[in-house]
């Protein structure tokens, strides 16, 4: 019996349209993408490996691709990007671009030594399936390194929207995307078969003169809501009245003494290797040569010297 496909949370065509509309001024707003591209450089330099073939998954305007070039660790780069305008600009730089989205990778097994993805995978409809696909396109001992927006991102905006809409309409419509938590990502890395999986979270707090400036940034990043339509589900548009009340609540509850408001982003970084016989293996249960008690005792003796 075949398994039913996962529910479609996002309208991928709408995600692509949002990115295309943002493409003309993307770098004016995508400061988080730039920040995490710098993080990518630092994390790549922590590895002793060089990589022959790399994939930038969800390349957007190419900031991560530029980081790969700057690293000096990558010889050949392919970028996957569904937004046609961004893809065309990437091609102008000489990068090999394949148009597509993260839900279905159009590559053969064991095609890449390195796969990176910055702030894109939170739009995947089937994140467990995408992680398995990433693992599949990696060569043995290949590295996956990426980040996405994690759970409890923009809690201030979520709280203000929920309170404002409940007050004005007596109900709440989904406005911000559901996002995975740190433990979810750690479990997905293991489930997909990655060796030596690591997941950690980075909190970034951005301050704005007004909540509407935050919404302007999200639109400029191509990060507006893109929920798939469901039968029988009605999603009320964001009216001016609702936005005004949301802004009032946001300012009342999340302002600093200087009057600026906070917006908190939780960015989950993840890494894992395609298994290879050269990688260190965990010890079998009962095969350890030293007991925990002996280790604690030794540590105490060392600290008293």
N, C-alpha and C positions, 0 to 999 in steps of 0.2 A: 504493500500500500504506500503510495507516494505521500509525502508530507505536504500540507498546505503551505503556500508561500506566506512570508511574514506580512503583516498589515502594511499598507503603503501610507506612511505618515506624511511624506513630503511630495509635492508636485515638482519633479525634477525639471520640467520645462520652465516652470516659474522661477526656480532657483537660477537657471541659466539666463532667463530674461533679466532678473535682478542684477546679475553680474554684468551682463552686456550694457545695461543702462548705467551702471556705475563705472564702466570702463574708462570713460573720457577723463575722469578726475579721481580715479581709484587711489593713486598714491597720495593725494591730498588728505585722504581719510584712513587709509589702511596702515596706520602707524603700528597697530598690533602685529600685522603681517611682517612689517619691517623689523620689529623687535624680536619676533620669534625666528626670523631668518638669521639674525645675529646669534641667537641661542643655538640655532642649527650649526653654524660655523664652529662655535665653541664645543659643542658635543661631538662634532666630526673630528676635531683636533684631539679629542680625548681618546680616539681610537688610533691604533698603529697601522691600520690598513689603508691601502689605496684601492680604488674601485674602477673597474673597466667600464661597466655599463650601469647608468643610474636612471631611475624613473622619478620624476616630480609629479606626484599624483594630486590633481587639483591645483594646477600651477597658478591660476589667476593671472596676474600681470607679470609673473616671472621673478619675483623677489627671491624666492627660495632657489630657483635655477641660478640666479646670479651668485647666491651664496655658495652653491656647489662649484661654480667656476672659480670663485675667489679662493676656495679652500685649497685648490691645487691637488686635490685627492681624487678627482673624477676625470676620466678621459672623455667619455661620451655620454650625453644626456638626452633623454626623451621626456617630453612634457605631455601630460594628459590634461586637457582643458576643454570643457563643453561650451563655454561662451565664445562665439565665433569671433567677436571683435578682439578679445584678449588673445585668442589663438593666433589671429592674423598678425598681431603686433609681436608676438613671440617668434613667429616665423621670420619676421624682418630682422631679427637678431641672429639668425642662422641656427636656431634651435629646431630640432626635429619635433614636430607637434602632431599629436594624434587627438582628434576631437572625440570626446566621450565623457562619461561621468563615472563616479566612484562605484556605482552599484554593479557595473559589469565591466571588468577589465579586458580589453581586446588584445591580450598578449598571450604568447605561448608559455608553457611551464618553463621555469628555470631560465628566464630571459635576462634577468638583471642581478647585479652584485649588490645593488643598493636601491632601496625604495624609500623616498621621503614624502611626507604629506603634512603641510602646515595649514591649520585652521580651515579644513575642508571636510573632514570625515564626519563631522556632526550632522551633515546633510544626507548621509547615507540612509536609505530605507532599511537596509539589512546589514547593520554593522558587523555582526558575527560572520556573515557570509563574505563581506568585503575583506575582513581580516584573514579569512581562509584563502581568499584569492591572492592577497598580497603574499602570504606564505608560499603559495603555489608558484608565483612568477619569480620568486627569489631562487638563485642558484644555491646549492649547498654552501653553508658558511656565509651566505649573504645577509646583509643587515637591513632591518626596517627601523626607521627613525621618524617619528611624527608627533604631532600635537593636535588637539582639538579643544573646543570649548567644553568644559565639564559642568556637571551638576552644581547648582548654587551660583551659576554665573548670573549677573545682574539681579540679585535678590531685591535690591531697592526698587528697580523698575517693575519687577513682578508684583511686589507688595503694593505699590502705588496704583498699578493698573487694576489689580483685583479689588482693592478697596473702593476705588473710584467707580468702577463698573457695577459693583454690588450696590453701592449707594444710589446710583442714578437709574439702574435698570432692574435691580432685584435679581440679577443673575450674572454669570461670568462666561465669556467666550475664550477659547484658547488663543492666546496672543503671542507667547514666546515658546520656542521649541523645547520639548523634553530633551534633557541632556544626560549622558552617562556619568556615573560617579567613578572615583578612583578605583574602588574595588571591582566595579564592573569591567573597567579596562584591563585590570590585572588578570581577571578571570578570562576575558576574551583572548588575551595573548596566549595564555596556557591552553585554552580550548582549541585555538587555531594551530597549535603544534610548534610554537616558537620555543627555541632554547634560550636559556638565560634571560627570561623576560624581566623587564623593569618598568615600573610606572610611578611617576611622581607628579605632584601638582604645584603649580606656580600661581600665586595670587597677584593680580595687577589691579591697582586702584587708580582710576582716572577721575580727575575733577573737572566739572563743567560750570560755566556761569549760569546755566539754566538747563532743566531736563530736556527741553526741545533740542538743545545742541547735541545731546546724546543720541536722540532719534535721528538727527541729521547725519551723525557719524555712522550709525548703523546702516542707513540707506546708502551712504557713500561707500561703505564696505561691501554692499550687496548682501547684507545680512537681515533684510526684512523677512517677516513671516512668509512662509511658502507652504502652508499646510495643504495636503491633498483634500479635495472635496469628498465628503461622504454622504451617502444617501440619507436623507432625513435630518441632516445636521445643518443648522443655520448659523452662520458666523456674522455677527453684526459688525459693520465697519466702524473704524475709530472716528467718532464724530468730533467736531471742534469742542463741543461741550465736555465730552469725556476727556479729551486731551488737556483741556484747561483744568479740569478737576484733578486729573492725575498729576499735573505739574504742581498744583497747590499742595497736594498731599506729599509729593516727593520733596518739595522745598521745606515743608513743615517738619518732616521726619528725618531727612538725610542731608541736612545742610551742615557745613562746618562754620566756625565762628566768623569767617570772612565772607560768608554768604554763598560760597560755591557748594555744589552738590557732588556727592560721591557716586561713582559707578564701579562696581567690583566685578572683575572678570576672573574666573578660575580656569586656568589653562593646564590641561593634563598632557604631560609628555610621556611617551611610551617608546620602548625599544625592545627588539628581540632579534634573534639570529635564526636563520634556517639551519636545522640540525646538520652536524658534520662530525665525523669520527674524531677529528682533532680537538673538539671542544671538551672542556672538563666535564666529567660525569659526576652526578651525586653518588655518595657512598651508599651501598646497600644497607638496609637496616641490620644492625648488629655487627657491622664490619669495622666500626671505629676502634682504634687502638687505645684511646684514652677516654676515661669517663668524664662527665661534666663535673663531678665532685673533684676529681684530680685537677681539672683545669681551673676551677675556682680556687682550690688550695694553692696551686702554683701562682695564680694571679695575686693572691694575698701575700705570698712570700716575696714576689717581685716588688710589690708596692712598699714593703717594709724595709727593703735594702737601703 
